[in-house]
């Protein structure tokens, strides 16, 4: 296994009224799940006051972005009504924006949620369906000028881990993401506004997840920045024999170091301050290559 740093291309990422520089260093996206049933921290930040407090804590810890989600997409999760997802997320985005100018991402597959979140102050749409779930999402993204994250998954959250099957997981994920980038561009979303995510744990087996992490340089052939969200996921627990997500922090940091070394531009994580430290070390060491 080769841990030599994979050179990252520098990208500028327009996100509504701001532009982020991706690739000069590894950016850390802090996860804020305001759901009762997320796999790692479900229910912990359902209270709006605690959610805002946690967001500002992550800002203080060094997060570069905050990703807010009001619907769990863990394996087996049930869909949430649009009105409930809006109620969970939009007021919190507004409150965070009163205290911080940090870039905010809304983790949603629903165009109505995305539209109101962007109006409340979000800058980025993080769509785990890569604009497939809701026919109106591409239009919202195009009109708003938001940054967009397109993620690969096989199946729905209800079925995706039943029997995920690929002939060549890295090649198939790469080709899918290329096709979704082309679709989004045809819908009026500039290619420079898009980031890709291989969807670790979304319709993948243990072996698929490892192959995708090893294959990040091949995913870079899509020509867009890469986001990796592997924090506390089951495959880490399988490697380390850690059943509970909270016990997987050290393993998650190991994956973060690997992903940064293999070309990831953004890491979506639960453990912000620790991941920031890992990224600073990885980026400093790579600067001499």
Secondary structure, 3 states (H helix, E strand, C coil): CCCCCCCCCCEEEEECCEEEEECCCCEEEEEEECCCCCCCCCCCCCCHHHHHHHHHHHHHHCCCEEEEECCCCCCCCCCCCHHHHHHHHHHHHHHHHHHCCCEEEEECCCHHHHHHHHHHCCCEEEECCCCCCCCCHHHHHHHHCCEEEEECCCCCCCCCCCCCCCCCHHHHHHHHHHHHHHHHHHCCCCHHHEEEECCCCCCCCHHHHHHHHHCHHHHHHHCCEEEECCCCCHHHHHHHCCCCHHHHHHHHHHHHHHHHHCCCCEEEECCHHHHHHHHHHHHHHHCCC
